[in-house]
């Protein structure tokens, strides 16, 4: 789904900013090579929603004004300086590098113009993600409020726009981090160990989009390879009787299947014989064109894509329950991928930087990534779709009590949440599933990790499975295990070990490894770092990794059907990454890494013969 450059509105066309010389990254921490190429007039210009693409949009990333005030204070009369959006205020690449307390508010302001060719259209203001509460005004008129740090949201700002003149966006952000109950993953006020620097404010792309009076608001794409159908739910912006939704499926520009439905009925498309299936070895994607019409008049049209694939489980010849992809056995093998950056924190310096991590893991022979305690931009999942990377998606943890100490394994004690905390967890978990539902790469949902705030496990797991029966549910990765969900997930450091087995569920090693190697010149904190075990050479680290891989292969025959190695990169004081935190050094022999990984990823192939 490539966006033609002619369709891209550059920042200079929609706003007036200070010159680039006024911006500079802050701090003395290590940085990636992409951070050294930052251009404030060309930051994160990739189309931000590849699963539902329109031809026209305007990117609002770049330099905004910012101020940090007491959270009860009125709108700022003057601002503290410029901040580079979409980087969190605490990050180096924001140009600010300041923390935000639970008693403060972070304010943003910028001017923009609506392209004249959009006259007569509705205008939507989109935010990829803001951590955590965002109140938004346009020209002094409040257009909306959103809570939740991990999903996109938008407001129709048409009624607040000035005709023929400049416009002003103002955003107020509140973020309590670990002083509140909201999901916040690894963020803490005082970073140490496995806990990292807070992320506050806008951390994904902000953009404008022109739409019709009635437009396509969302898509819900569901493949069924057994029935050879593709079902597409087409959500409209408003009720508008007798609207026909049409889906055209294309292969190499040629239409191979079509379907129509009236009003709010999902479109069921019968796919052609010999349908092409998606897998890590052959990640084929069909293009789609979706339109809605009324009385023969086109209301809206978008481009999308889909994959024909199926995630399921089945027993092997020995009665062990195993993962299957497209009705064939497949061992899921990948890394614990936290998606943190030394310069951008939650936000990679660029799209190129972000996909580099995915591409390297593909090169190393993995077929899966466990996205750990974080949700990425939509373009991350789209790239996994394109290259064939299965994703296990965690729910970011939030309010918790005594991590690890509650782990009693089967039927263990659960955390008791406040009513507000529970309601918010359910809201944000549903929103995460909704926004990622149509991406083919998502294979497993993980509501809880290591008993961190784990509550009502059976209820949450069964709701997740009922809400999306097309994926597998890993109820509690390394946490308190209940007789629910599809997977029993063990954590063991440093070496692989199987100390529990469930004959009614698939058995996986959700975390192991953590082989550390501190490399001078590439450390977040040179005098303070740790790994589960530490070595001092590429050969030593690689030898231990291969040793663990051989141990894991022996456990596959005993029942493991998936495993996750910790981890893709170093993160802050952790030095147990395959790559350094700045991505400048791979700390293992890549040839040997790929060799053992390929053996593990294909360890169940014999069952398909």
URQUI-V414455 format. One record per run of one state. SS is the DSSP state (alpha for helix, beta for strand, coil for the rest). FROM is the first residue (numbers start at 1). LEN is the number of residues. If there is no record, write none. Layout:
BEGIN
SS|FROM|LEN  SS|FROM|LEN
END
This chain:
BEGIN
coil|1|4  alpha|5|3  beta|8|2  coil|10|1  alpha|11|4  coil|15|5  alpha|20|3  coil|23|12  alpha|35|3  coil|38|15  beta|53|1  coil|54|3  beta|57|3  coil|60|2  beta|62|9  coil|71|10  beta|81|5  coil|86|18  beta|104|9  coil|113|3  alpha|116|3  coil|119|3  beta|122|6  coil|128|2  beta|130|2  coil|132|1  beta|133|6  coil|139|2  beta|141|7  coil|148|5  beta|153|4  coil|157|1  alpha|158|3  coil|161|6  beta|167|8  coil|175|2  alpha|177|3  coil|180|7  beta|187|1  coil|188|4  beta|192|1  coil|193|2  beta|195|2  coil|197|4  beta|201|2  coil|203|3  beta|206|6  coil|212|4  beta|216|9  coil|225|4  beta|229|8  coil|237|6  beta|243|9  coil|252|2  beta|254|9  coil|263|4  beta|267|4  coil|271|6  beta|277|2  coil|279|4  beta|283|1  coil|284|2  beta|286|9  coil|295|2  beta|297|10  coil|307|1  beta|308|1  coil|309|2  beta|311|5  coil|316|5  beta|321|5  coil|326|2  beta|328|2  coil|330|2  beta|332|6  coil|338|3  beta|341|1  coil|342|3  beta|345|1  coil|346|5  alpha|351|13  coil|364|4  beta|368|4  coil|372|6  alpha|378|10  coil|388|2  beta|390|5  coil|395|15  beta|410|1  coil|411|8  alpha|419|18  coil|437|5  beta|442|5  coil|447|1  beta|448|2  coil|450|7  alpha|457|11  coil|468|4  beta|472|2  coil|474|2  beta|476|2  coil|478|3  beta|481|1  coil|482|5  beta|487|5  coil|492|14  beta|506|8  coil|514|1  beta|515|2  coil|517|13  beta|530|1  coil|531|2  beta|533|2  coil|535|3  alpha|538|19  coil|557|3  beta|560|7  coil|567|2  beta|569|1  coil|570|1  beta|571|1  coil|572|2  beta|574|1  coil|575|4  beta|579|1  coil|580|6  beta|586|1  coil|587|3  alpha|590|12  coil|602|3  alpha|605|4  coil|609|1
END
